[in-house]
Amino acid sequence: MDKKTITILKEVGLNDMEIKTYLTGLQTGSVLASRLAKITRVTRQHMYDILKSLESKGMVSTTGKKYNKRFLMEQPIQLKNILERKKRKISKLEEQIDLLDIELKTLNDASKVKPEIRFYDDIESVKNIWEESLECSDKIILSIAPIKSVLDFLGKDFIDNYLEKRIKKGKIAKALRVKAKEVFRDKWLTEHKKEKRMVRYLPENISISSTFLIYDDKVSIISSKKEGFGFTLKSEELAESMKGIFEALWRNASDKK
């Protein structure tokens, strides 16, 4: 068994013994459970449990009666069907989460005026700050960002994925950038019209190392990779104040790189 095959089967959701049984069954063709148990060196009862699991995943079909039942492994093309079923389950789960989110927000209505702060101190949770901004009610997301620092902290793949999601959701970015920490890599992050982005550059005497995201009633601040943290403040007054500061900076910023 080559490593690539094993990796793919694990990604689909098979464990080590299911993989061993499945690949052995592909070689034997229609086979009794007792024969598979002997080849793979497991007990017959354990083999029945493995085959039952594979059958539930659509990887095995059966013929014959109880004491002479034979098992036939489905062809690898069925892996695509398994993935499709997983996608449908995930899609359904996403719908249920959306409904749950609405219900929980309703329960939380009473505390809307109470300011909140959430602190994140690892890269995966900091990514959640960015993802959360895409769920905002505002059509425009305001940001003050030293792009090189953002890229260094979160990586190009994440930024590309975030950009794709933002465009898909119809959110417009209104960004103040730090000239000294700008990225000029081919057309990446510079095709502003195509990427639904308005950009101006802060004066060169203003140096900012952290990133600010401002939307709805929230202000998020994300550090550079050096300190590796972020936090989100939920406050109508603070968000309104930060939006005012942003617009004042915007009026004095340049649209030239």
N, C-alpha and C positions, 0 to 999 in steps of 0.2 A: 504494500500500500504506500503510494507516494504521499509526501506531506501535503501537497496541494489538494489532492482528493480528500484527505482527512480534514483539512481546514475548511473546505467548502461544505462537507457534510456536517461538520460541527456548527458552522454558521447557520445552516438550515434548521438545526435543532436536535441533531442526533448525538447521543453520548457515545463513549468509547466502545461499549459492548454492542450497541445497536449498529454502529459503523462496521465492526468486525463481522457481525451476523449478516448484515445486509450485503457486504462485499463477498462474503463466503457463499451466500445464497445466489448471488448473481452467477457465480462460477458453477454451482451444482445444478442450477435449474430447479424444477419441481422437486421438493425434498421433504422428508419426514423431520419432525422436530427432534426426534432422537438422534438422527444422523447429524443434524446441525450441532446438537449438544456435544456429540462425540468429537466433531472436527474442531469446535471452538473451545472444548475442554471446560464446559460448565455443566451444572446439573440439569436434568431434563425440566424440572419445575422452573428453574431460573430461565431456561431457554423459552418456555411458554410465556413467561412474563415479558421477556424481550420482544418476542414475536407479537404479543398482544399490543405492546407499545408501538411497534412499527406499523401494525395494522391500523391503529388509531390515527397514525400520521399519513396513512394512504400509501405506505411503502411496500405492503405485502397483500397478496390476495391468496385465498385458500380454495382447495377442492377436496372432496371426499367427506366421509363421516367422521365422527368424533375420534374413533380409535385408529383410523387410517387416513387422518387429515394430512394433506400435503400442502406445503407452503411455497409460493412462487414470488420472488422479489420483483417489484415493478421496475420498469426501465428508468434510468436516470432522468429522462425527460420529465418524469412526474415531479421532480424537484421544483420545476417552475410552477406547477399547479399548487404545490405546498406553499410556495412563497406568495402566490396570489391569494390563497386563503388567509395567510398571515396578514397580508395587506388589508384585506376586507375586515378582519378582526380589529386591526389597529385603527382603521377608519371609523369603525363603529364605536370603539373605545374613545376616540377623540370626540365624537359627537356626545357621548355620555359625559365626558369631562367638561365639555362646554356647558351642558345642562347643569352639572354639579356646580360649576363656577357661578352660574347665574343664581342658583339657589343659595349658595354660601354668601354671595354678595348681598342678597336680599336680607339674610340674617344679620349681616354686618352693617346694614344701613344706619342703625342707631348710633354707631360710633364714627360716622363719616367726618365729623368736624374735629375729631381727635387726631392730632399729628402723630405720625408713626415714623420710626426709623428702623431700617433693616441693614445689618452689617454682613459683608461677605469677605472671607479671607483666603479663598483659594480660586484658582483659575476657572474651574467649572462653574462655581456659583457666581463668579463675576460675569461669565458669559450669560447667565440667566438675567442679569440686569439689562443687557442689550436685547435679549429675546423679549423681555417683558415690555420694552418700549414699543414693540410692534403691535401690542394689543391696545394701544392708547386710543382715546376717542378723538383727540386732535388729529387733523389731517397732516399737520406739519410738525416734525420733530426738530427741536432746536438743539444744536450741539456746538460745543467749543472743544476742538480736538487737535492735539499734536499727533498727526497721523503716524509718524514713525514710531512713536511710543505705543500707540494702539496696535500697530502691526507687530511690534516686538513682543507685546504681552499676549495677544490673542491669536496671532498667526493668520496668514493669508487665506487659508481654507475657510476659517470661521467668518472672516470679513466678507468673503465672496458669498457665502451662504446667507449671511445677514442681509447683504445688499439685494440678493435675489428675492428673498422673502419680503423685504421692504417694498420693492417695486411691485411685486405680485399683490401686496395688500393695498397698493395705491397710496402709500405714505410718502410725503415729500420731505426731504432733508434740507434744512436751512442751517448751513455750517459756517462757523467762524474757524479759520485754520491758522496755525502758527507757521509762518514762513520758514523759519529755521528747522522745523521738523516736518516739512512737507515731503510727499512721495511723488517722484516724477518717473514712473516706470512704464514706458510705452504709453498706452492710453488707459492704463489701469487707474481707476478712481479719478480720472480727469475728464471723462466724457460726461460732464455734468448734466446737460440737457437730456441725454439718453438715460442716464441713471437717476433722473428726477431729483436733482440736487441743485440748490442755490448756494454759491460759495463766495465768501469774501475773506480777505486776509488781514489779520490784526497788524497794527504797526510793529515794526521790527524791535522797538524798545519794550514790547510786552512779551514776556517769556512765561509760558504756561506748560507745566509738565503733566498735569492731570487732565482728564476728560470730563466734560459736563454734558449731561443729557437733560433736557427740560421739556416736559410735555404734561398735559392735563394738570393735575395738582401735585406733580412729583418732580423732584430734582435728584438726579443720580450723579455721584462723583466717583470716578474710577482712577486709581493711581497708575503709575508706570509699573513695569515688571519688577523694578527694583524693590518696591514696597509691597506690591501684590495684594491689594485689597480694593474694596469698593463698598459704597453704601448708598441707600436710597432713602430720601426724606419725603414723606407724604404730608404736605402742608399747603393749603390753598394760598395762605398769605406769602409763604416763602416762594412758592412757584410763581405767583404773580409778580413778586419783587424781582426774581431772577429773570423773568421774561422782559421786564422793563429794563434791567441792566443789559441784557442781551441786545435789545433793540437799540439802546444808546451806543453800544459798541459797534453794532452793525452799521449805523449811520456814519461812523467815523472810520470804518474799515475800507480797504481797497479791493476792487475786483480784479486787480492785476497781481500776477504771481511775483 
